[in-house]
Amino acid sequence: MKSQTSNYALRLLSSVKAEAEKVAAEEGTTLNQFINVAVAEKLSALRTERYFRERAERGELSAFESFLDGTDDEPAGSGDDIR
């Protein structure tokens, strides 16, 4: 299945464009592909950061501290033993 593309006029500083072209050539790819990958990587990083921030908000600090102190009442589960 072919992915859809759309056009967007991108204004880059000439020094940034020159460096991006240089790196793209070194990587054996086009400037367009290099920019696509760079944007995809940035989106992934932002989504990952958001996921961990939201996950941390659901956490319970007291349960974590209990775990670190070894005072939690939960027995070790199968596979949790130290060998």
MDAnalysis code that builds the backbone (N, CA, C; Angstrom):
import MDAnalysis as mda
import numpy as np

u = mda.Universe.empty(249, n_residues=83, atom_resindex=np.repeat(np.arange(83), 3), trajectory=True)
u.add_TopologyAttr("name", ["N", "CA", "C"] * 83)
u.add_TopologyAttr("resid", np.arange(1, 84))
u.add_TopologyAttr("resname", ["MET", "LYS", "SER", "GLN", "THR", "SER", "ASN", "TYR", "ALA", "LEU", "ARG", "LEU", "LEU", "SER", "SER", "VAL", "LYS", "ALA", "GLU", "ALA", "GLU", "LYS", "VAL", "ALA", "ALA", "GLU", "GLU", "GLY", "THR", "THR", "LEU", "ASN", "GLN", "PHE", "ILE", "ASN", "VAL", "ALA", "VAL", "ALA", "GLU", "LYS", "LEU", "SER", "ALA", "LEU", "ARG", "THR", "GLU", "ARG", "TYR", "PHE", "ARG", "GLU", "ARG", "ALA", "GLU", "ARG", "GLY", "GLU", "LEU", "SER", "ALA", "PHE", "GLU", "SER", "PHE", "LEU", "ASP", "GLY", "THR", "ASP", "ASP", "GLU", "PRO", "ALA", "GLY", "SER", "GLY", "ASP", "ASP", "ILE", "ARG"])
u.atoms.positions = np.array([
    [0.839, -1.180, 0.000],
    [0.000, 0.000, 0.000],
    [0.887, 1.248, 0.000],
    [0.648, 2.125, -0.916],
    [1.441, 3.338, -1.038],
    [0.909, 4.402, -0.079],
    [1.820, 5.039, 0.661],
    [1.381, 6.077, 1.592],
    [1.095, 7.369, 0.835],
    [0.172, 8.119, 1.370],
    [-0.184, 9.390, 0.750],
    [0.817, 10.453, 1.150],
    [1.047, 11.370, 0.267],
    [1.939, 12.483, 0.568],
    [1.205, 13.782, 0.297],
    [1.707, 14.835, 0.903],
    [1.181, 16.159, 0.627],
    [2.360, 17.111, 0.549],
    [2.160, 18.189, -0.120],
    [3.215, 19.181, -0.292],
    [3.080, 20.277, 0.747],
    [4.222, 20.761, 1.195],
    [4.262, 21.858, 2.145],
    [5.510, 22.672, 1.843],
    [5.313, 23.963, 1.622],
    [6.460, 24.837, 1.362],
    [7.163, 25.094, 2.694],
    [8.399, 24.658, 2.780],
    [9.150, 24.767, 4.029],
    [10.234, 25.816, 3.872],
    [10.254, 26.741, 4.784],
    [11.290, 27.771, 4.758],
    [12.349, 27.427, 5.804],
    [13.545, 27.142, 5.337],
    [14.663, 26.837, 6.220],
    [15.710, 27.931, 6.094],
    [16.407, 28.188, 7.172],
    [17.566, 29.064, 7.064],
    [18.530, 28.414, 6.079],
    [19.191, 29.206, 5.269],
    [20.063, 28.631, 4.248],
    [21.175, 27.779, 4.873],
    [21.655, 28.182, 6.041],
    [22.706, 27.396, 6.697],
    [22.156, 26.046, 7.177],
    [20.921, 26.014, 7.661],
    [20.302, 24.769, 8.104],
    [20.048, 23.862, 6.907],
    [19.555, 24.440, 5.826],
    [19.299, 23.653, 4.616],
    [20.589, 23.057, 4.079],
    [21.646, 23.843, 4.034],
    [22.931, 23.352, 3.529],
    [23.445, 22.193, 4.372],
    [23.340, 22.313, 5.696],
    [23.803, 21.243, 6.577],
    [22.929, 20.006, 6.429],
    [21.615, 20.194, 6.306],
    [20.699, 19.069, 6.128],
    [20.986, 18.356, 4.807],
    [21.252, 19.108, 3.758],
    [21.595, 18.495, 2.466],
    [22.885, 17.695, 2.573],
    [23.846, 18.236, 3.292],
    [25.130, 17.558, 3.468],
    [24.941, 16.232, 4.204],
    [24.200, 16.263, 5.303],
    [23.974, 15.047, 6.091],
    [23.138, 14.045, 5.295],
    [22.137, 14.511, 4.594],
    [21.309, 13.617, 3.777],
    [22.170, 12.906, 2.738],
    [23.048, 13.642, 2.093],
    [23.930, 13.044, 1.086],
    [24.853, 12.010, 1.731],
    [25.391, 12.335, 2.906],
    [26.251, 11.386, 3.621],
    [25.492, 10.111, 3.988],
    [24.195, 10.257, 4.261],
    [23.349, 9.119, 4.622],
    [22.815, 8.390, 3.391],
    [23.087, 8.929, 2.212],
    [22.628, 8.308, 0.975],
    [21.142, 8.449, 0.744],
    [20.583, 9.561, 1.186],
    [19.150, 9.792, 1.013],
    [18.907, 11.195, 0.468],
    [17.681, 11.483, 0.190],
    [17.337, 12.812, -0.319],
    [17.043, 13.754, 0.838],
    [17.084, 15.035, 0.561],
    [16.732, 16.030, 1.564],
    [15.294, 15.815, 2.021],
    [14.405, 15.525, 1.090],
    [13.006, 15.302, 1.425],
    [12.864, 14.136, 2.406],
    [13.521, 13.023, 2.128],
    [13.441, 11.859, 3.011],
    [14.069, 12.169, 4.365],
    [15.166, 12.884, 4.368],
    [15.826, 13.262, 5.610],
    [14.892, 14.090, 6.485],
    [14.212, 15.060, 5.888],
    [13.279, 15.911, 6.640],
    [12.100, 15.081, 7.134],
    [11.575, 14.174, 6.309],
    [10.472, 13.304, 6.738],
    [10.860, 12.481, 7.963],
    [12.044, 11.887, 7.935],
    [12.502, 11.069, 9.051],
    [12.723, 11.941, 10.293],
    [13.291, 13.121, 10.121],
    [13.541, 14.017, 11.252],
    [12.224, 14.426, 11.924],
    [11.216, 14.738, 11.139],
    [9.914, 15.116, 11.695],
    [9.288, 13.917, 12.398],
    [9.371, 12.734, 11.786],
    [8.809, 11.527, 12.405],
    [9.503, 11.233, 13.735],
    [10.821, 11.388, 13.795],
    [11.556, 11.156, 15.042],
    [11.139, 12.144, 16.124],
    [10.955, 13.392, 15.762],
    [10.534, 14.413, 16.728],
    [9.137, 14.093, 17.254],
    [8.221, 13.707, 16.362],
    [6.869, 13.338, 16.791],
    [6.907, 12.160, 17.759],
    [7.726, 11.178, 17.452],
    [7.864, 10.005, 18.317],
    [8.395, 10.401, 19.697],
    [9.390, 11.268, 19.736],
    [9.959, 11.714, 21.007],
    [8.915, 12.459, 21.840],
    [8.135, 13.318, 21.203],
    [7.110, 14.070, 21.919],
    [6.009, 13.151, 22.444],
    [5.599, 12.181, 21.642],
    [4.574, 11.231, 22.089],
    [5.084, 10.376, 23.242],
    [6.341, 9.964, 23.175],
    [6.932, 9.162, 24.246],
    [6.999, 9.966, 25.534],
    [7.411, 11.210, 25.442],
    [7.476, 12.077, 26.617],
    [6.083, 12.232, 27.229],
    [5.088, 12.453, 26.401],
    [3.709, 12.605, 26.883],
    [3.238, 11.323, 27.575],
    [3.547, 10.159, 26.971],
    [3.142, 8.889, 27.557],
    [3.725, 8.722, 28.960],
    [5.027, 8.970, 29.123],
    [5.657, 8.786, 30.430],
    [5.173, 9.822, 31.444],
    [4.890, 11.043, 30.990],
    [4.360, 12.055, 31.897],
    [2.985, 11.634, 32.404],
    [2.105, 11.178, 31.495],
    [0.775, 10.727, 31.885],
    [0.859, 9.494, 32.774],
    [1.778, 8.594, 32.477],
    [1.939, 7.382, 33.281],
    [2.428, 7.736, 34.682],
    [3.334, 8.686, 34.783],
    [3.849, 9.105, 36.092],
    [2.755, 9.738, 36.938],
    [1.844, 10.460, 36.309],
    [0.749, 11.089, 37.041],
    [-0.185, 10.053, 37.665],
    [-0.261, 8.861, 37.096],
    [-1.116, 7.799, 37.637],
    [-0.431, 7.013, 38.746],
    [0.872, 7.203, 38.901],
    [1.625, 6.451, 39.888],
    [1.333, 6.911, 41.312],
    [1.623, 6.047, 42.262],
    [1.443, 6.359, 43.677],
    [2.815, 6.376, 44.340],
    [3.240, 7.546, 44.765],
    [4.558, 7.705, 45.370],
    [4.698, 6.843, 46.622],
    [3.652, 6.747, 47.435],
    [3.742, 5.947, 48.657],
    [3.961, 4.466, 48.334],
    [3.321, 3.962, 47.295],
    [3.518, 2.560, 46.899],
    [4.941, 2.346, 46.407],
    [5.473, 3.304, 45.690],
    [6.845, 3.206, 45.200],
    [7.834, 3.214, 46.363],
    [7.609, 4.118, 47.312],
    [8.504, 4.190, 48.468],
    [8.431, 2.909, 49.292],
    [7.239, 2.340, 49.421],
    [7.070, 1.058, 50.120],
    [7.862, -0.034, 49.418],
    [7.783, -0.033, 48.130],
    [8.519, -1.026, 47.339],
    [10.018, -0.888, 47.571],
    [10.513, 0.340, 47.542],
    [11.944, 0.570, 47.749],
    [12.377, 0.181, 49.154],
    [11.518, 0.424, 50.137],
    [11.833, 0.083, 51.527],
    [11.705, -1.406, 51.791],
    [11.076, -2.127, 50.893],
    [10.852, -3.546, 51.105],
    [9.726, -3.822, 52.073],
    [8.865, -2.825, 52.291],
    [7.776, -2.991, 53.252],
    [6.432, -3.250, 52.589],
    [6.427, -3.455, 51.299],
    [5.144, -3.753, 50.651],
    [4.699, -5.157, 51.056],
    [3.425, -5.374, 51.118],
    [2.880, -6.636, 51.602],
    [2.697, -7.672, 50.501],
    [3.030, -7.328, 49.304],
    [2.805, -8.250, 48.193],
    [3.957, -9.239, 48.084],
    [3.650, -10.547, 48.026],
    [4.715, -11.533, 47.836],
    [5.271, -11.450, 46.410],
    [6.474, -11.924, 46.259],
    [7.088, -11.931, 44.923],
    [6.266, -12.841, 44.012],
    [6.093, -12.388, 42.805],
    [5.353, -13.188, 41.826],
    [6.258, -14.211, 41.158],
    [5.642, -15.099, 40.422],
    [6.407, -16.112, 39.685],
    [7.367, -15.418, 38.729],
    [8.612, -15.787, 38.792],
    [9.618, -15.192, 37.912],
    [10.277, -13.972, 38.497],
    [9.823, -13.510, 39.702],
    [10.401, -12.334, 40.333],
    [11.579, -12.656, 41.247],
    [11.904, -13.920, 41.365],
    [12.963, -14.304, 42.286],
    [14.332, -13.961, 41.705],
    [15.289, -13.799, 42.623],
    [16.667, -13.491, 42.222],
    [17.428, -14.803, 42.135],
    [18.101, -15.026, 41.066],
    [18.841, -16.285, 40.882],
    [20.306, -16.074, 41.091],
])
